[in-house]
Amino acid sequence: MYPLKFEPVLKQTLWGGDKIIPFKRLDSGLTNVGESWEVSAIEGSESIVANGIFKGFTLPEMVRKFKEELVGESNYSRFGNKFPLLVKFIDAKLDLSIQVHPNDELAKKRHRDCGKNEMWYVINADKGAKLISGFSRQIALKEYKERVHNGTFPDVLQMCDIEPGDAFYVPAGRVHSIGAGAFVAEIQQTSDVTYRIYDYGRKDKDGKPRELHTSLAAEAINFADVQDDFRITYEKMTNEPSEIIACPYFTTSLYDMDESISCDYSELDSFVIFMCVGGKCHMADNEKNTFTLEAGETVLLPATTQSLDIIPERNVKLLETYV
């Protein structure tokens, strides 16, 4: 096995902007690109291998073919042929809808799917850009229904000013939204189940109001989810990994580097995903596979990878994720 790069799955959206195409240096005339799905096993949006002898294979095909070699023994035992993570770049020119995701139990009951716990890492932010995460005060179901009905639901949500390097964990049940001007990397469980609660009265391309899922959302929401600041506090270090979060669904660290480092994965029973969020580097694994990774690119290291050398060109910022 060798490190896999994939063709991006680009999503044009009502709220999408113009940052993803140049960030990824793509030769594309697409406009309003809101998302680039970098590593995806979602049905209908499967990542396709872009390099090496397995070019043209989908990610689900690779998992079925290589099993534990690709994802790790414990992950294959836990998830089978379903690749457990979906990673994206998201560019919000306009506010996204206010939404919530179900947990594993509710998603299994309703959709025969897993829940959706996710995190955001802010790559860039226009002046005044915000994220919505959780409630500013506790509310009850009755007030929720009233506010959704009269259009004042955003008034009880926690608005967070953001800047590059900020990170947020968004567990299932937390009401949230990405605001206009935010450019983020998103790492999440492999699920596309979203309950849209509030959408600013917008209409779809056919002129119809976008579908809301306020009743479905009500059972999924954690109404006691109140904090002063939902940002993740993590120690930002140079030339060594800065762990942002370790949860049951993924562990993610930031590498901010201007010197070469070596990563030892000999004791890790998992694939590793690197998303480059700035700069450029060269990588070489223990099997003498060499490649470059630069801003906007993502690579999936198979679980058989024992070690990786990362050599930056001046400076590079990487997000490392595994399960």
N, C-alpha and C positions, 0 to 999 in steps of 0.2 A: 504493500500500500504506500501511497505517496500523498503529500498535502494536496487538498482539492480546492480549486477555485470554481466559482459558479457564475453562470450568466445571471445578471440581476433581473428580478421580476419587478417591472416598473408599474406603479399604480397611479393612474390619473384620477384625481379627486376634485370635488367641489371646492375644497379648501387648499389644494396643493399650490406650491409656488414654483420658483425657477432656480432653486439652489442645487438640487440633486444632480441634474445633468452636468453642470460644470464641475461640481465637487468630485464626481466620478469620472470626469473627462470623457464623457460619452458623445459619440457622433450621432445625435438624435435631435429631431425637431419637435419632440413631444413637449407640450406645455402643461401646466398645472399638475406636475408630477408631485404627489404628496408623499409617496412611499417608494422605497427600493427594498424589496424583500431579498436579503442577501443569502440567507440559508433557510430554506423553507421546505417542509414536507406536507404543507396544506394541500388537500386535493384540489386540483385545478390550477394551483400556483406552485407546483413543485420546482425546486431548483434543478438546473441542468448543468452537469459538469462541463467546464470550459477548457480544461487543460489535460494533457497526458493521454494515455491509452484508453481511459474510460470517458473521454470527451463524448458528450451526447447522452450519457446515462443520467437518469433522474436520481435525486437523493434517495427516494424510497427504494429504487432498484439497487442502489449501492448498499443500503442497509440490509436488504434481503440477501444480497450476494455475499457480503463480508461479515455481517452479524457482529460478534464480539470484537473482531479485529478493528472494526470501524468505531463502534460506540463504547466498547468496554464490557466486561463480563457482567458487572452489577447492573449497568444500564440496560443491557439486552435482557437480563432476567426481569428487570422492572418494567420495561416499556415494550419488549418484543421488537417487532419490525417498525414500530412508530418512532421516528426520530423525535427526541423530546423537546427541542427548542426551535423557536422561530426568532431570527434576528433581522432588524430593519434599520434603515435610515429614514427619518421622518422630517419633512419640511412643511411647516404650517404657515401659509401666507395669510390665512384667515383662521379664526378660532375653530377648533374641532368641536363636535357635539359633546355635551356633557353626558358621561356614560358610566357604566359599572359592569364588571365581569363576575360571573358566578364562580363559586369555589368548586373543587373537584366533586364533592358529593352532589351538589345541585346540578352541575353540568352533566354528570353521569345519569341522574334521574330524568332530566328533561331532554338531553340531546345525545345521550350515549357517547359523551365526549369528556375530555378532561377540562378542568377549570382553567383560569387564566390569571396567573400571578406574573407580574412584569416589573421591569425597572427602566428608568430613563437616565441617560447621561447627556447633559447639555453640551453639544459641540460648539454651538454659536447661538447668539441671541441678539435680536435687534433691540434698540433702546425701547424700554417699556414692556418688553416681552414678559409674559407670565405663564405659569402653569396653575391649574386647579388641582388640589389634592386634599380630599377629605372635607370635613365640616369645620366651620368657624365656631359653631356651638352645637350642642346636642339637640336633635329634633326628634319628634315622634312620627309615626306613620300618618296620623291625621294631618299634621302640618305639612308633611311631604306631599300628600295628595292635593292639599289646598294650594301650595306654592307652585306645583307643576301646572295645576289648572289655571292659576292667574298669572303665570309667567314670572314669578319672583323667586324661583328656585335658586338661581345663582347668588341671591343675597345672603344665603346661609352657608356658602362654601368658602373654603380657605384659598385665597388668591396669593400666589407666591411669586415675587420678583425673582428673576433668574439671571445667571451669568455663566459663561463657559466654565465647565468643570463641576457645576452643580450636579448632584445625582439624587434620584428619588426612587424609593421602592413603592410599588403600587400593588398591594396584596388584593386578591379577590375580595369583593365587598366594599372597596374604597371608591367612592365617587370621584371622578377625575376628568381632566381635559387638558389638552395641549393648546396653548394660546398662540395667537398670531405673532409671527416673528421668531418662534422657537424652532431651532434645528437640532434634532436629538437622535441619538442611537437608542433603540429600544430592544431589550432582550426579554423574551417571554416564553411561557409554556406554548407548546404547539396546539393552539386553539384559535379559532376565529369567531368565538361566541362573544358578542358584545350586545349589551342592552342600552339603547340610546334613550336618554331621559329627556333631554332638552336640546333644541337645535336652533334657537334664535329665530324661529318662524321661517326657516329657509325652505326653498323648493328644489326638487331635483331637476334634471335636464328636460323632463317632460312637463315641468311646471306644476307638479303635484307636491304637496307637503311631504317631507321625508318622514318615513315611518318611525314612530316612537314605540318604546317597549316599557312604558311606565309601570304597568302592572307586573310584568315579568321582573323588572328591576327591583320592585319593592321587596320581594322575598330575598333578593341577593344582597341588598345594601346593609352595611354595618352602620346603623344610625348613631352609634356611640363613638364613632371614629373621629375624635376631636384632639388636635394638638396645636401648639403655638406655631410650630415649624416642622413640616414633614420632610425637610431635606435630610439626606443621609450625612452624618458627620464622619468623615474619614481622613486619615493622615495622608497628605500629599507629599510623596517622596520622589526623589530623582534617582534614576538608574537602579531601581529595585521596585518590585511590585507593590502597589498601594491597594490593599484589599478594600473594595467599596462595600461589598455585601457577600455574605455566605448564608444561603437559605436552602431549604430542602429541594428547591427547583433548579438552582444554579448558583455558582460562585463566580463573581466578577471582580477583576482587579484592573487598575490603570497602570500602564507602563509609560512614564514620561522620561525619555532617554536622550542623552547626547554622548553616551559611551556604550560600548558593546557589553552585553551580558549573556550568560548561558542559563537556560531553564532546564531543570532536571525533572522529567516526567516518569521516571522509572517506577515510582511507587504510586502513580496516579492511574486509576482504572477508569479512564474516561477519554473521549475525544476532547480536543481543545479548539475553540474558535478564537481567532484574532480578527478584530475590526480595527482598521487604521483610521483614526479620527484626525490625524494631522501629520504632515511630514512624510518621510520615506525611509525604508530600511531594507536591508538584505537579510535573508534568513537561510539557515542551513541546518538540516536535521541529522540525526545519527546515521541515516542510511545514505548520506551524501546527496540528498535532494536539495537543490539551491533555487531560490526564487526571490523576487522583490515584492514588497508590499508598500503601497503608498496610499495617501488620503483617499478615502472612498472605496477601498478594496477590503475584501474579507477572505480569509482562508480557514479551511477546516483541516486540522491535523488529526489523523486517525489515532485510535487508542494504542496502536502499536508503536507510536513515536516514543522514543526513550529520552531524547534530549533535543534541544533547539538552541542554536546560537542566533542572536539578533544583533545586527550591526547597523546602527543608524547612519543615515547621511545627514550630518549636522544634528538635527533634532527629529524625533518621531514620538507620536503619542498613539498608544495601542490600548484597546480594551481586550482583555483575555477572559474567556468564559468557558467553564466546564460544568459538568454535573457530578 
